[in-house]
Amino acid sequence: MKLRDGHTLRYADLGAGPVLLLAHGFTGCGRTWGSELLDTLARAHRVLVPDLIGHGDSSPCEEAKRYELSENANDLVELLDTCGVQQATWIGYSMGGRVALGAATRFSERMSGLILEGASPGLADPEERAARVHSDEELARRIETEPLSNFVDFWMGLPLFASQKRIGARRLLEAREQRLHNSPRALAACLRGLGTGQQPSFWDQLDQVDLPVLLLAGEEDPKFREIGAQMCSALPDARQKIVPRSGHTTHLEHPEAWLSEVCEFVASDASRRSL
């Protein structure tokens, strides 16, 4: 679909039923949710799965400002409009979770519920934000100056993703090939515009998010377990679920548990919002 500024947003529209809008993480795309997981969701839901701008088959924009969180949130609201959807349960993983949370502060009327997987509200400490902006800039320069395969191997080798080895060699190879499909200059611009240090901190706005919220974190992901627990205390209507035998990417590492938690939430908590 064509966006307001002429860029193209590629998306999949699957199934029928209560609407789910899925936002993937950095270097991912709609396909990285996994065909089996999407097919299972689509048996009882309408599932909208975009490639966020600069990822997958969406426009490889090279302007950092275009990746700001507010622009990504606007893209997803435009997607709902294009698909004739007033409300959806938004599901965001990591970077996509930050986009979804930012959208919740502006477009809560377009959400029946919010599910955040391994996501944070940003960094409240200015010094910590400045340090993260600096480290993201170094990473962006590396993406621009080295073969993309070097960066992808570095990224997939981060301790945060070590537990993904349990998904098997074939799926890891598929994930690597998908990441290599991205434009290096677009990924660098995304880091500069949508890095964790660059985005606004939403910590002081959490008490205003008037939505049922499910916070998912992996049992083996202590950093995001702790962030999720803090968010759960600050949000008015939230619960946290820990996915066993899983690290940062719970939907890949333990999809059965992820599906169980998501479907239960959509059937109960999120439905209260749409009544």
C-alpha positions as CSV (number, residue, x, y, z in Angstrom):
1,M,0.0,0.0,0.0
2,K,1.1,3.6,-0.6
3,L,1.6,5.7,2.5
4,R,1.0,9.4,2.9
5,D,4.5,10.3,1.6
6,G,4.6,7.9,-1.3
7,H,6.6,5.2,0.5
8,T,5.3,1.6,0.1
9,L,4.3,-0.5,3.1
10,R,4.1,-4.3,2.3
11,Y,1.7,-6.3,4.5
12,A,-0.1,-9.6,4.7
13,D,-3.8,-9.8,5.5
14,L,-4.7,-13.3,6.8
15,G,-7.8,-15.0,8.2
16,A,-11.0,-13.6,9.7
17,G,-12.2,-12.7,13.2
18,P,-10.9,-10.3,15.9
19,V,-8.1,-8.3,14.4
20,L,-4.5,-8.6,15.4
21,L,-1.8,-6.2,14.2
22,L,1.8,-7.5,14.5
23,A,4.9,-5.3,14.5
24,H,8.2,-7.1,14.2
25,G,11.7,-6.3,15.6
26,F,14.8,-4.6,14.1
27,T,16.2,-6.3,11.0
28,G,13.0,-8.5,10.9
29,C,9.9,-8.4,8.7
30,G,6.4,-9.8,8.7
31,R,7.7,-13.3,7.7
32,T,10.0,-13.5,10.7
33,W,6.9,-14.2,12.9
34,G,7.0,-17.6,11.3
35,S,4.4,-19.1,8.9
36,E,3.2,-21.7,11.4
37,L,2.5,-19.1,14.1
38,L,0.8,-16.8,11.6
39,D,-1.3,-19.7,10.2
40,T,-2.4,-20.7,13.7
41,L,-3.4,-17.2,14.6
42,A,-5.3,-16.8,11.3
43,R,-7.5,-19.8,12.1
44,A,-9.5,-17.6,14.5
45,H,-8.4,-14.1,13.9
46,R,-7.8,-11.6,11.1
47,V,-4.0,-11.0,11.2
48,L,-2.4,-7.9,9.7
49,V,1.4,-8.4,9.3
50,P,3.3,-5.4,7.9
51,D,7.0,-5.1,7.0
52,L,7.8,-1.9,8.9
53,I,9.3,0.9,6.8
54,G,12.9,0.1,5.8
55,H,12.5,-3.7,6.4
56,G,11.6,-6.6,4.2
57,D,9.7,-5.6,1.0
58,S,8.6,-2.1,2.3
59,S,10.4,1.0,1.1
60,P,14.1,1.1,2.0
61,C,14.0,4.8,3.1
62,E,17.4,6.3,3.9
63,E,16.1,9.3,5.9
64,A,16.6,8.8,9.7
65,K,13.7,11.2,10.5
66,R,11.3,9.0,8.6
67,Y,11.9,6.2,11.1
68,E,10.9,8.2,14.2
69,L,8.5,6.3,16.4
70,S,5.7,8.7,15.6
71,E,6.1,8.1,11.8
72,N,6.0,4.3,12.3
73,A,2.9,4.6,14.5
74,N,1.2,6.8,11.8
75,D,2.1,4.1,9.2
76,L,0.3,1.4,11.2
77,V,-2.8,3.6,11.7
78,E,-2.8,4.1,7.9
79,L,-2.7,0.4,7.5
80,L,-5.8,0.0,9.7
81,D,-7.6,2.6,7.7
82,T,-6.6,0.9,4.4
83,C,-7.9,-2.4,5.7
84,G,-11.1,-0.9,7.0
85,V,-10.3,-1.7,10.6
86,Q,-11.3,0.6,13.5
87,Q,-9.7,-1.4,16.4
88,A,-7.1,-4.2,16.7
89,T,-5.1,-5.8,19.3
90,W,-1.6,-4.5,18.6
91,I,1.3,-7.0,19.2
92,G,4.8,-5.7,19.1
93,Y,8.1,-7.5,19.5
94,S,11.2,-5.6,20.7
95,M,11.5,-2.5,18.4
96,G,7.9,-3.2,17.2
97,G,6.8,-3.2,20.8
98,R,8.3,0.3,21.3
99,V,6.4,1.4,18.2
100,A,3.1,-0.1,19.5
101,L,3.5,1.4,23.0
102,G,4.2,4.8,21.4
103,A,1.1,4.4,19.4
104,A,-0.9,3.6,22.5
105,T,-0.1,7.0,23.9
106,R,-1.6,8.7,20.8
107,F,-4.1,6.2,19.2
108,S,-5.5,4.2,22.1
109,E,-8.9,4.4,20.4
110,R,-7.5,2.2,17.6
111,M,-6.6,-0.5,20.0
112,S,-8.7,-3.2,21.7
113,G,-5.6,-4.3,23.6
114,L,-1.8,-4.2,23.6
115,I,0.7,-7.1,23.8
116,L,4.3,-6.2,24.2
117,E,7.0,-9.0,23.8
118,G,10.5,-8.1,25.1
119,A,9.8,-4.4,24.7
120,S,10.7,-1.4,26.8
121,P,9.2,2.2,27.2
122,G,12.7,3.6,26.4
123,L,15.4,5.1,28.6
124,A,14.4,7.6,31.3
125,D,17.9,8.6,32.2
126,P,19.3,11.3,29.8
127,E,22.9,10.1,30.2
128,E,21.9,6.6,29.4
129,R,20.0,7.8,26.4
130,A,23.0,9.8,25.1
131,A,25.2,6.7,25.5
132,R,22.8,4.6,23.6
133,V,22.5,7.1,20.8
134,H,26.3,7.0,20.6
135,S,26.5,3.2,20.5
136,D,23.7,3.1,17.9
137,E,25.6,5.6,15.7
138,E,28.7,3.4,15.8
139,L,26.6,0.4,14.8
140,A,25.0,2.4,12.0
141,R,28.4,3.3,10.6
142,R,29.5,-0.3,10.8
143,I,26.4,-1.3,8.8
144,E,27.3,1.3,6.1
145,T,31.0,0.4,5.8
146,E,31.1,-3.4,6.2
147,P,29.4,-6.2,4.2
148,L,25.9,-6.6,5.6
149,S,26.7,-10.3,6.3
150,N,29.2,-9.1,8.9
151,F,26.6,-7.1,10.7
152,V,23.9,-9.8,10.5
153,D,26.3,-12.4,12.0
154,F,27.3,-9.9,14.7
155,W,23.6,-9.1,15.5
156,M,22.5,-12.8,15.6
157,G,25.5,-13.6,17.8
158,L,24.6,-11.1,20.5
159,P,24.1,-12.7,23.9
160,L,20.5,-11.4,23.8
161,F,19.7,-13.9,21.0
162,A,21.9,-16.8,22.2
163,S,18.8,-18.9,23.2
164,Q,17.5,-18.7,19.6
165,K,19.9,-21.6,18.8
166,R,17.1,-23.9,20.1
167,I,15.0,-23.1,17.0
168,G,17.3,-25.2,14.9
169,A,19.9,-24.7,12.2
170,R,17.5,-24.5,9.3
171,R,15.3,-21.8,10.8
172,L,18.4,-19.8,11.9
173,L,19.7,-20.0,8.3
174,E,16.3,-18.7,7.1
175,A,16.4,-15.9,9.6
176,R,19.9,-14.9,8.4
177,E,18.8,-14.9,4.8
178,Q,15.8,-12.8,5.6
179,R,18.0,-10.2,7.3
180,L,20.4,-10.1,4.4
181,H,17.4,-9.1,2.2
182,N,17.3,-5.7,4.0
183,S,19.0,-2.6,2.7
184,P,22.1,-1.7,4.8
185,R,21.5,2.1,4.4
186,A,17.9,1.7,5.5
187,L,18.9,-0.3,8.6
188,A,21.5,2.3,9.5
189,A,18.9,5.1,9.1
190,C,16.4,3.1,11.2
191,L,19.0,2.9,14.0
192,R,19.5,6.6,13.9
193,G,15.8,7.4,13.8
194,L,14.3,4.7,16.0
195,G,17.1,3.5,18.3
196,T,16.2,3.1,21.9
197,G,18.2,6.2,22.8
198,Q,16.6,8.3,20.2
199,Q,13.0,7.5,21.0
200,P,11.1,9.4,23.7
201,S,10.9,7.8,27.1
202,F,7.3,6.6,27.9
203,W,7.9,5.7,31.6
204,D,6.0,8.8,32.9
205,Q,3.1,8.1,30.5
206,L,2.4,4.5,31.4
207,D,-0.2,5.4,34.0
208,Q,-2.2,7.0,31.2
209,V,-2.3,4.0,28.9
210,D,-6.0,3.1,29.4
211,L,-5.9,-0.4,27.7
212,P,-5.6,-4.0,28.7
213,V,-1.9,-4.8,28.3
214,L,-0.1,-8.2,28.3
215,L,3.6,-8.1,28.9
216,L,5.5,-11.2,27.6
217,A,9.1,-12.0,28.6
218,G,11.2,-15.1,28.3
219,E,12.2,-17.0,31.4
220,E,15.8,-16.7,30.2
221,D,15.7,-13.0,29.5
222,P,16.3,-11.3,32.9
223,K,16.7,-7.8,31.5
224,F,13.2,-7.7,29.9
225,R,11.6,-9.7,32.7
226,E,12.6,-6.9,35.0
227,I,11.6,-4.1,32.6
228,G,8.2,-5.9,32.2
229,A,7.7,-6.2,36.0
230,Q,8.4,-2.4,36.3
231,M,6.0,-1.6,33.5
232,C,3.3,-3.9,35.0
233,S,3.4,-1.9,38.2
234,A,3.0,1.4,36.3
235,L,0.3,0.5,33.9
236,P,-3.3,0.7,35.1
237,D,-4.5,-2.6,33.5
238,A,-1.6,-4.9,32.8
239,R,-0.4,-8.4,33.6
240,Q,3.0,-10.0,33.0
241,K,3.5,-13.6,31.7
242,I,6.8,-15.3,31.7
243,V,7.3,-17.7,28.9
244,P,9.2,-20.8,30.1
245,R,12.3,-22.2,28.3
246,S,12.6,-19.0,26.2
247,G,14.9,-16.1,25.8
248,H,14.2,-12.7,24.2
249,T,12.3,-14.0,21.1
250,T,9.6,-16.0,22.8
251,H,7.4,-16.3,19.7
252,L,10.1,-18.3,18.0
253,E,11.6,-20.2,20.9
254,H,8.4,-21.4,22.5
255,P,5.5,-20.6,20.0
256,E,3.0,-22.9,21.7
257,A,3.2,-21.0,25.0
258,W,3.3,-17.7,23.2
259,L,0.1,-18.6,21.2
260,S,-1.6,-19.8,24.4
261,E,-1.0,-16.5,26.2
262,V,-1.9,-14.3,23.2
263,C,-5.1,-16.1,22.3
264,E,-6.3,-16.2,26.0
265,F,-5.6,-12.5,26.3
266,V,-7.4,-11.6,23.0
267,A,-10.4,-13.8,24.0
268,S,-10.7,-12.2,27.5
269,D,-9.0,-9.0,28.3
270,A,-8.9,-7.3,25.0
271,S,-12.5,-8.2,24.3
272,R,-13.6,-6.0,27.3
273,R,-12.3,-3.0,25.4
274,S,-14.4,-3.6,22.3
275,L,-17.7,-4.1,24.2
